[in-house]
Each structure stands twice: as C-alpha cells, then as structure tokens.
Amino acid sequence: MDSETAIQLLEAQRQVWDHSFAYIKTMAVQSAMELDIPRVVQNHGKPITVGELGSALKIARARAPFLARLMRMLAHMGYFVVENLKDGDDETAASYSATLMCGFLVKDKPFNAATWFVLANDPILVDPWRSFGAWIRQPPAGAAGAEDLPFAMAHNGKKLYEVCRDVPRMGKMMSEGTESDSWMFSKALLAKCGSHFQGLKSIVDVGGNTGTISKAIAEAFPGIHCTVCDLAQVVSGLESTQPNLNYVVEDMFQKIPPVDAVFLKWVLCDWGDESCVKILKQAKEAVTSSKGGGKVMRQPFRVEEKRA
Ligand SMILES: C[S@@+](CC[C@H](N)C(=O)[O-])C[C@H]1O[C@@H](n2cnc3c(N)ncnc32)[C@H](O)[C@@H]1O
C-alpha cells in the first residue's frame, strides 16, 4: 500500500469512528444540562474556573478532572470559550465563559433548546431508529403512508401525536420544545413577513400548539382574529387572555374553520404526501369560503442538497 492510500484510509477510518461515537457529543450536552452547568456558567458574570464551577455544583474535588474534561469537550463543541489554558497546563486551571449556543441550554428564557434537546434524545424518538433496518426489510402490509413508519413499528402501531396524547411527558416536551422555536420564529416572521398579514380579518393557526405564534400575530395586528386549532390533548382547557385570539379543538384532517388565511408552521413536514394533500384540501376549503380572498401560508422546510 502506498503512503497516500494509507493516509486516505486512516482519514476514512477517522470519520467512521467519529460516527460510531457521535452519541458522546449528545450525551455530553445532556449531562451538562442535568448538572446545570450552562446556567451556572452563564450567570457567573465572568469566566468561571473549573474549581469554582465544581463548588457551585457541589461536585466532589476528586471528580474535578472529569468535570474539566467535560468542559473542554463542550468548549470544543462551541458551548463555552476556554480561557488561559496552554498546552501542558492542568486542565482544572482553565476558566470558561458562555457562548450564544450555551444560552440555548438554559431553560429560563422564552427561547431555548433545552426541552427540545431532551425530547430529541428520549427513547421514544430514539428507539424507532433501532428498528429502521428491520422496518425497511419488511414489506408494507397495506399502502405505505404515515401509519407505516419505523416510529409506529416501535410503538405498537401508534403515530407520533398518539404517543404524545398517551405519554404525558412526551406531550409536555413536544409542546414546550416547539413553543420555544415558535417564540423566536414569530420575531423573524413579523419583522420580515409582516406585510403578508395586512388586510386580513381572520387567520387560523393549524396545528398551532399552545399559540405562541398566534399570540404574537394577535398582538401585532389587533384587527386580525386568530384561532389556534390543535388536538384536544394540546389546547383543551387553554384560555386566551387576548380578545382577538381563541382556541379550538379540531382535527385538521376533518375540518379547518373558515377564515381569510390558514397558517401552517412546522406541520406539513410531519406528514407524508397523501396526508399533506388532505390537510391542504381542508385548508383550501377553509379559505375559499371566506370573503377575504383567502390564502394559505406555510413555513417550508428546504433540504439543501450537497452536490459534488
Ligand atoms: C411540530 S408541532 C408545530 C406546532 C406549531 N405550529 C409550531 O410551529 O410551534 C405540530 C403540531 O400539530 C398538531 N397536530 C398533530 N396532528 C393534528 C391534527 N390531526 N389536527 C390538528 N393538529 C394536529 C400537534 O399537536 C402539534 O401541536
């Protein structure tokens, strides 16, 4: 084997090993959140040493080298900036400050990814990946569609939102996790696309969760009546504090209330083509019966393809 091939093979192996241990990065972030590291570092006000961090977290001194290792890894991943650490220094002497990414792991802000992170790594979402190979080998019993997915195979035939209904921790995390994204999204939506709401009298936020985006639209446009439509497990019992906002329990596959505009954010991407067509047909029906002209607004998801 020539030296060039050997180097290429070593690099390819490095990448494969990277993938085999990819979960360590996820687990490092999850451990940091469990230990409350992001909040403590962020609130410290100045760079915090590993010793100070260990005392704040009430971690035994004997564990300091492991805490230091975890912090270096998280710094490498971009969550912290490491200061005053030179080659050969004792790792426990380093101090750390928080980056913007770290802020997303602190739960006490309206926008954060803390709940989302835990949700994404819950066995309920991870387990279906373990049966992906078995699922793909298995010929579909009926027509392939939203019911026929590895998720359903791992969960006794249930779909994601049926599991959210039946497993309270999952439903709670799904609502909280999407609320946070929607809070940030609503700022960008109103700043960049506010003109699309001008002139509307009514809008229905289909699959609108607890109404984070609708609340922002209702506040920015008091002349628009916003209806948040979602499943019973999400909106039943929710009361609006805004006069131009209400909640309705509705299955979007069955009916969408008549309005000037239907708003779909992060909804179509959850479903297969056939289901999306059903939702869009209901949306069309809802807006064509309105006098406001009618429009369907959706937040698209674009997958950028890497081309060689
Ligand atoms: C990924 S979340 C998006 C929530 C919200 N639009 C956002 O962007 O934050 C999808 C939402 O669709 C709702 N949903 C799922 N099936 C539904 C159905 N059949 N009818 C109405 N809403 C549904 C879920 O309960 C969930 O709140």
The ligand as an ORCA input file, in Angstrom:
! r2SCAN-3c Opt
* xyz 0 1
  C     -44.384     20.201     15.256
  S     -45.788     20.834     16.059
  C     -45.804     22.502     15.461
  C     -46.546     23.428     16.377
  C     -46.580     24.886     15.928
  N     -47.196     25.075     14.642
  C     -45.191     25.448     15.944
  O     -44.584     25.610     14.905
  O     -44.691     25.685     17.042
  C     -47.166     20.105     15.182
  C     -48.500     20.395     15.813
  O     -49.530     19.750     15.033
  C     -50.515     19.280     15.931
  N     -51.327     18.232     15.281
  C     -50.958     16.948     15.018
  N     -51.973     16.295     14.442
  C     -53.001     17.164     14.346
  C     -54.331     17.068     13.830
  N     -54.796     15.909     13.309
  N     -55.126     18.161     13.882
  C     -54.681     19.316     14.418
  N     -53.417     19.476     14.912
  C     -52.595     18.408     14.878
  C     -49.696     18.770     17.098
  O     -50.469     18.572     18.271
  C     -48.631     19.855     17.228
  O     -49.033     20.880     18.095
*
